[in-house]
Amino acid sequence: MSGKHCKHYLFNYTVMKKVILPVLAILVLVGCGKKEQVKEQLAQVKVKTVQSSLNSVPVQLPAQLKGKQDILVIPQVSALLNQVLVQEGEVVTKGQRMFVLDETEYRSIYDNAIAQLRTAELEEEAKKELLSKNIISEHEYKVAKNTLESAKANVRNAKTNLDRCVITAPSNGVVGNINYRQGALVNPQISNPLTVVSDNHIVYAYISINEKVYNNLMMKAEGNKERLLSMLPPAELILSNDSVYDIKGHVETMSGIIDPNTGALSVRVAFDNPKGILAAGGSATLQMSFDWQSIVIPRIATYEIQDKTYLYQVHATDSAAIINSIIVDTYRLNDKEYIVFNGLNSGDTIVVEGVKKLANNQHIEMLWN
């Protein structure tokens, strides 16, 4: 190699050693720094792998209480109300006198019917004797006989209307509001009944359940409603003073027809009421506990958008973890936990904290809870 070329080589080597190599070193360090910075920017998120387990799920629903029979007491004749013989809230027995209407008109009609009956009886007896002597025809006697039967029918009708002036309790029960007072003119077409007698030795609690709950129950019973009713647990009634009624009830009927306006169906739960503690027309909270094979998650693991509940499911690889939002069907177990009915499987991993700070398809650093 000539001296000139040797000097050129030495110069290039010197430049590379003193300039280019340090620059490359700086670039490598900067690149490594950026990688560390990217890693540091990954959100550290608490995650958990969920498992299905048998959980007792208390379900509380508002209930409307009604007597076994709520019978409207309505007059069958038109007249003035003369006497009110019962008080609101009074316990009455079947056949007990409750109201007395003015019977003047109906007494007169009855007396007149009796008089016509007497006349018809005399006429029939006379015609019968004449017929026996062949003085009159068979037809004339039948006319008298029919007149007598018509008179008897008039007496029966008049007596029925007269008796209707005394209104008695249609069943054992408790008297509701009395809507009319002495001196009021009442008739069968009145807008409100005189009162209501509630037979409340058995009280029905009516609740509504939504379509989702109904479908879950029917799936558990394999579509057999009779099996479903037999599977349902006893029910408790929480009264308005927060006390628990000491007799448990049982579900008697379930309508099975979903109201298209509300998306719910009606369920009737029967409670014995021997002491009369439960009052028809009242309200309470009905509670039933179901054993469900289900997944329990913390409420803070979810968020809501337009009445739908979401959570973040974690998809982990060897190098990264990505979260995806999914819709789940939940039921409130308590103040801190949800039961998940649909949308999540045993063995799935989810984010359990800080969901409001995350976004769909975001990379995260997992912190196992």
ZIFENBEL-V671402 format. One line per field, one symbol per residue. ss: DSSP state (@ for helix, = for strand, . for the rest). phi: phi as a letter, one per 40 degrees, with the letter a starting at -180 (. if undefined). psi: psi as a letter, one per 20 degrees, with the letter a starting at -180 (. if undefined). A space follows every 50 residues. Layout:
ss = ???
phi = ???
psi = ???
This chain:
ss = ..@@@@@@@@@@@@@@@@@@@@@@@@@@@@@@@@@@@@@@@.=======. ..=====================.....======......==....==== =..@@@@@@@@@@@@@@@@@@@@@@@@@@@@@.....@@@@@@@@@@@@@ @@@@@@@@@@@@@..===....===.........==........====== ==========@@@@@@@@@@....@@@@@@@...====.....=....== ====.........=========..........================@@ @====..=========....============....======......== =...@@@.....======.
phi = .cccccccccccccccccbcccccccccccccccccccccccccbcbacc bcacbcbcbbbcbbcbcdbbcccbccbcacccabbbbcgccbbdgccbbb ccbdcccccccccccccccccccccccccccccfcbcccccccccccccc cccccccccccccccbbbccacibcccccbbdgccbacbccbcdabbbcb cbbcbcbbbccccccccccccfgccccdcccccdbbbccccgccccbcbb ccabcgbccccbgbbcbbbcbcbccgccbcgcbabcbbbbcbcabbbccc cbabbfgbbbabcbbbbcbabbbbcbcbcbbccacbbbcbcahbbcgcbb cbagcccbbcgccbbcbcc
psi = prhghghgghgghgggghggghghggggggghhhghgghhippopprqpq qqropoopppqqqppqrhpnppopqirprqogqojrqpiqpqqpippgqp qpjgghggggghhgghggghgggggghgghhhjkhrrhghhhghghgghh hghhggghhghghiioprpirqappbpoiqrpiqpqrijqhqrgapoonk hpppoprpqrhggghgghhhjkjohghghhhprqqqporhjjqppipqrq pgqpgippohhikrqqpppppqlhikhppqiaqapppqpqoporppqqhi irqqoljqpqrpppoqahirpqqppqpqprpogahiqqpogqiqqpiqpr piqkhijrqqjqqrppop.
